[in-house]
Each structure stands twice: as C-alpha cells, then as structure tokens.
C-alpha cells in the first residue's frame, strides 16, 4: 500500500512539473489544479 502511495505522489509530482513548466496563460483549470495540489500537501503534512 505504501509503495502505491509513493508511486502516485511521484506521478502527481511529475505531472505537476510538466503542467507548471509549460508556457501558457493561467486558466481556470490551472487554478483548480493548484488548489488540488495545495490541499494534497496540507493532507500529507497532517499525517
């Protein structure tokens, strides 16, 4: 179970890196993804 969670976090980090490094205008989708990432970090820090 722990390996799956680590793999998921790594995939999410990779997708976030690709998403935020792309040169484009910030859209509603960008804002939603940013909020989801911020919430995930808060959940991880509470453990």
Residue pairs with C-beta under 8 A, 6 or more apart in sequence:
9 44
12 37
12 40
16 33
16 37
19 30
19 33
